[in-house]
Amino acid sequence: LVTVGDANDAALAQTDGSLAGRILRTTAAGAVPADNPDPASLEWCRGLRNPFGIAVNRATGGVFVTENGPTSNDELNYAVAGKN
């Protein structure tokens, strides 16, 4: 799993075809996993402004992402495959 910020363009986090503002999921070789929400895309989930940290609960598989606001209002998000 890799976090990608919105490249200072908030609209990109919601733009189809963009990889900005996303969590990307790849195989160890960099390919798209067959069980990604869209097996033709690295996108695992979208709609993030500026994700910095990511952690996976090994027992449950839950994915948690920290997202930084512009000057405040940082968030801790529970990320779900295919969701916004």
Rosetta blueprint (number, residue, H / E / L):
1 L L
2 V E
3 T E
4 V E
5 G L
6 D L
7 A L
8 N L
9 D L
10 A H
11 A H
12 L H
13 A H
14 Q H
15 T L
16 D L
17 G L
18 S L
19 L L
20 A L
21 G L
22 R E
23 I E
24 L E
25 R L
26 T L
27 T L
28 A L
29 A L
30 G L
31 A L
32 V L
33 P L
34 A L
35 D L
36 N L
37 P L
38 D L
39 P L
40 A L
41 S L
42 L L
43 E E
44 W E
45 C E
46 R E
47 G L
48 L L
49 R L
50 N L
51 P E
52 F E
53 G E
54 I E
55 A E
56 V E
57 N L
58 R L
59 A L
60 T L
61 G L
62 G L
63 V E
64 F E
65 V E
66 T E
67 E E
68 N L
69 G L
70 P L
71 T L
72 S L
73 N L
74 D L
75 E E
76 L E
77 N E
78 Y E
79 A E
80 V L
81 A L
82 G L
83 K L
84 N L
